[in-house]
Amino acid sequence: MLRVSKKLMFTIEAVLDIAYNAGTEPVQSGEITRRQGIPKRYLEQVLQHLVRAGILSGVRGPRGGYRLARERRRITLGELVRVVRGMETALDPIEDPAGSVLGRDVVRPIWIDMQDECLKKLDDITIEDLCVKAHQAGIASETQQVLDYTI
């Protein structure tokens, strides 16, 4: 079932942080922890899953970190939800074969339809959209503060 968990919120915040604060250097996980307050134990696990899913790319070395693997406008919230759902080990009650006939044949299809509609809406929201919202909200990007526009 689609639910907003801490892990999902941390995932969205981490990807948004990387997109919003990306400069020429990769974003290090310690920077994300400092800015977003995401516990490192959650963050590292999530970042590795995002790399395997092709959403982030990892850069090794002393100045290593994470970058978006694709353009911000090509990464959706729906994708992030699916990655987190794949990480969760608990059985989704909608997918549990046990239960009554009414539950399986009447109630669960309603939840499945609602979940599908929600995911479709999340597939329409990109990381670019969230970056624009952050900019409109006046949230400073650390990259913007570092850039020097003198000629």
TILOTOR-327387 format. One line per 10 residues: their letters; for each residue x, y, z of C-alpha. Coordinates in nm, 3 decimals, always signed. Layout:
N
A) X,Y,Z ~ ...
//
This chain:
151
MLRVSKKLMF) +0.000,+0.000,+0.000 ~ +0.120,+0.348,-0.074 ~ +0.203,+0.525,+0.248 ~ +0.430,+0.809,+0.344 ~ +0.704,+0.663,+0.561 ~ +1.011,+0.828,+0.709 ~ +1.221,+0.635,+0.459 ~ +1.017,+0.777,+0.170 ~ +1.044,+1.132,+0.302 ~ +1.419,+1.091,+0.357
TIEAVLDIAY) +1.456,+0.956,+0.003 ~ +1.272,+1.248,-0.155 ~ +1.459,+1.500,+0.059 ~ +1.798,+1.344,-0.023 ~ +1.739,+1.343,-0.399 ~ +1.602,+1.697,-0.385 ~ +1.902,+1.807,-0.180 ~ +2.141,+1.658,-0.435 ~ +1.954,+1.824,-0.722 ~ +1.915,+2.160,-0.550
NAGTEPVQSG) +2.267,+2.184,-0.409 ~ +2.457,+2.019,-0.693 ~ +2.750,+2.208,-0.826 ~ +3.051,+2.090,-1.016 ~ +3.147,+1.851,-0.734 ~ +2.936,+1.554,-0.621 ~ +2.727,+1.601,-0.307 ~ +2.865,+1.409,-0.011 ~ +2.631,+1.220,+0.218 ~ +2.765,+1.412,+0.519
EITRRQGIPK) +2.650,+1.736,+0.357 ~ +2.300,+1.595,+0.308 ~ +2.292,+1.479,+0.671 ~ +2.403,+1.824,+0.788 ~ +2.150,+2.013,+0.575 ~ +1.849,+1.782,+0.604 ~ +1.906,+1.610,+0.937 ~ +1.860,+1.267,+0.779 ~ +2.019,+0.997,+0.996 ~ +2.327,+0.855,+0.826
RYLEQVLQHL) +2.206,+0.493,+0.875 ~ +1.897,+0.564,+0.663 ~ +2.075,+0.785,+0.417 ~ +2.352,+0.550,+0.308 ~ +2.108,+0.263,+0.257 ~ +1.872,+0.480,+0.052 ~ +2.152,+0.632,-0.157 ~ +2.283,+0.289,-0.254 ~ +1.936,+0.176,-0.366 ~ +1.900,+0.495,-0.570
VRAGILSGVR) +2.232,+0.426,-0.741 ~ +2.123,+0.070,-0.826 ~ +1.793,+0.208,-0.959 ~ +1.978,+0.446,-1.194 ~ +1.850,+0.761,-1.025 ~ +2.185,+0.860,-0.873 ~ +2.542,+0.790,-0.968 ~ +2.808,+0.746,-0.705 ~ +3.152,+0.900,-0.735 ~ +3.434,+0.736,-0.540
GPRGGYRLAR) +3.732,+0.904,-0.383 ~ +3.810,+1.172,-0.127 ~ +3.596,+1.427,-0.311 ~ +3.337,+1.169,-0.404 ~ +2.969,+1.170,-0.336 ~ +2.649,+1.151,-0.536 ~ +2.508,+1.312,-0.848 ~ +2.183,+1.274,-1.032 ~ +2.222,+1.007,-1.299 ~ +1.973,+1.190,-1.522
ERRRITLGEL) +1.836,+1.539,-1.564 ~ +1.615,+1.663,-1.281 ~ +1.320,+1.684,-1.514 ~ +1.350,+1.313,-1.591 ~ +1.328,+1.190,-1.230 ~ +0.979,+1.166,-1.080 ~ +0.841,+1.121,-0.732 ~ +0.668,+0.807,-0.858 ~ +1.009,+0.653,-0.931 ~ +1.129,+0.736,-0.582
VRVVRGMETA) +0.818,+0.579,-0.429 ~ +0.879,+0.260,-0.625 ~ +1.241,+0.242,-0.509 ~ +1.138,+0.278,-0.145 ~ +0.859,+0.023,-0.185 ~ +1.117,-0.219,-0.320 ~ +1.327,-0.164,-0.007 ~ +1.047,-0.240,+0.235 ~ +1.033,-0.594,+0.362 ~ +0.688,-0.595,+0.520
LDPIEDPAGS) +0.413,-0.764,+0.319 ~ +0.168,-0.518,+0.169 ~ -0.177,-0.605,+0.310 ~ -0.331,-0.549,-0.033 ~ -0.110,-0.821,-0.179 ~ -0.173,-1.070,+0.105 ~ -0.362,-1.368,-0.042 ~ -0.534,-1.434,+0.291 ~ -0.860,-1.267,+0.378 ~ -1.224,-1.283,+0.297
VLGRDVVRPI) -1.379,-1.294,-0.047 ~ -1.526,-0.948,+0.008 ~ -1.183,-0.814,+0.100 ~ -1.009,-0.970,-0.200 ~ -1.278,-0.906,-0.460 ~ -1.436,-0.579,-0.346 ~ -1.225,-0.379,-0.101 ~ -0.870,-0.446,-0.227 ~ -0.945,-0.350,-0.589 ~ -1.061,-0.009,-0.466
WIDMQDECLK) -0.731,+0.046,-0.282 ~ -0.532,-0.080,-0.578 ~ -0.711,+0.166,-0.809 ~ -0.652,+0.453,-0.565 ~ -0.288,+0.358,-0.533 ~ -0.247,+0.347,-0.911 ~ -0.406,+0.691,-0.946 ~ -0.179,+0.831,-0.677 ~ +0.130,+0.687,-0.846 ~ +0.020,+0.837,-1.179
KLDDITIEDL) +0.000,+1.179,-1.013 ~ +0.341,+1.129,-0.852 ~ +0.482,+1.031,-1.193 ~ +0.382,+1.381,-1.312 ~ +0.587,+1.556,-1.042 ~ +0.957,+1.584,-1.120 ~ +1.257,+1.676,-0.911 ~ +1.281,+1.983,-1.134 ~ +0.931,+2.084,-1.016 ~ +1.043,+2.053,-0.654
CVKAHQAGIA) +1.359,+2.254,-0.721 ~ +1.147,+2.532,-0.870 ~ +0.920,+2.525,-0.563 ~ +1.223,+2.544,-0.333 ~ +1.358,+2.842,-0.528 ~ +1.016,+3.014,-0.520 ~ +0.999,+2.954,-0.145 ~ +1.326,+3.146,-0.109 ~ +1.528,+2.846,+0.009 ~ +1.892,+2.917,-0.059
SETQQVLDYT) +2.101,+2.663,-0.243 ~ +2.455,+2.627,-0.113 ~ +2.574,+2.612,-0.473 ~ +2.416,+2.949,-0.553 ~ +2.604,+3.104,-0.261 ~ +2.937,+2.969,-0.386 ~ +2.904,+3.066,-0.751 ~ +3.090,+3.377,-0.857 ~ +2.952,+3.563,-1.157 ~ +3.231,+3.822,-1.197
I) +3.372,+3.866,-1.546
//
